[in-house]
Amino acid sequence: MVARQRAIPEVKFTHPAKVFFPQNGFTKGQVVSYYLGVAKFILPHLRRRPITLIRFPDGVDGEKFYEKNVPRFAPPWIKTLAVARRHAPGAIDYILIEDAYSLAWCANLAAIELHPFLHRAPQLNRPTAVVFDLDPGEGRDLVTCAGVAFLIKGILDGLALKSFPKVSGSKGLQLYVPLNTPVTYECTGAFAKAVAELLAQQHPELVVSRMAKIRRQGRVLIDWSQNSPAKTTVAVYSLRGQSALPFVSMPVTWEELDRCRATKRSRALFFSPAAARKRLQRRGDLFAPVLTLKQSLPKAFGSARALAAPALARYRAKRDFTQTHEPPPAPVHRRAGKRPGGRFVIQKHAASHLHYDFRLEMEGTLKSWAVPKGLATELGVKRSAFMVEDHPIGYLKFEGTIPQGQYGGGTVMVWDLGTYQLLGGDLGAGNLKLKLTGKKLRGEWHLFRIRREQGKEVWLIAKSHAAAKPISPRQDDRSVLSGRSMRQIARDNDAQWKSSRRSIER
Ligand code: MN
């Protein structure tokens, strides 16, 4: 018996003199030679990741196309990974670039750009990083993107998450947050979206979080949607075919980005293939930590303490504090208690519609729901509750009037006030079991989210365990703070709130 010889891959290069970038005459042969020159650096970032190729068979002035399925003529030593199609039967045989041979073979296919997924085989729903793709709209450029990258970094730093920027080699840049720990796309996608939406709220003139082209004019899109099992992002060290000259998607340091932001000059952040190779020889792989650094996203980042201050941006944005006496936004950082829970308030609010606002002290702010009919006291009775923006802790004792014409204009009564114990569930999961000890309401209630639509959350609040003492009409119209009725509060036309820290015994 003759042992089968291991086939040595043979890559046949074709048309090396063909010009791919007419502006500087960069040829197909130079594309192949670039990739072979950086193989040692790029391969670790490609390994075991299914890849979409962007092929430019006639160079950057010709037609380009996306190649997901391995071409039928691929030699047998090209490794592939079959991935079930998401919306159709069958599978896509993605190319895996595991060695310099397959890299060279792809380059010879005129695959100027390599776009890997954020996951690695065999765990196709486990991204190894979060990516923020910053895409400048018309009138904005890499300098603006650098500024936005620092805004994202600010939030990430607050969460003790390290992040690594790279220029895209086209117009924008990408920010990677290495994870390399068990996580799902549901989680990374929601996280990236929350960060993008916060920044879009805080800097509406600069940042958008939604794809619509019209919104992007003069702004930077923080494209969070790349954090999806269906999306690929241009690889670090990939060439780009988006401009007349060949540039490389290259890691940059925060100092370099800062200089770009300060000088408003971005030329130093465009790397030709030669400059990229020189830089790699000199500085090594600045993106190496993206492959190795283990980090975890905060568990319930929607309510994470570090995101609490930005979360109050929605509260701030809706109000003019020269007009209203409502408390200014200020997150209160307190040490976690031994028992999960905190204070709660229910405010009766005669705005355009009479309703009750139910607020729970959690993670440095008040998580808030508008409950049109208030909390039920009869066992099993459910009431709709619409989640609204976080309110500052100071709102616990806000009673008075909000000027007409202001957001929520009308009368606010502190209807009930007390403490709650979290018996089970958590906010992120959309399920909270609470024991309230208020002046009016005592007992157990169950809150659960029934749907999310257009960023709004609809919840139900049900009386659980046993019925509570019913509320008399007289009690219903009496403030637990001042003893006043709604009419009296409106007539007094004052507003009060105090720093309510420790003013209620826990
Ligand atoms: Mn309200």
Residues whose N, C-alpha, C, O or C-beta is under 5 A from the ligand:
A	BS01	MN	H349 D357
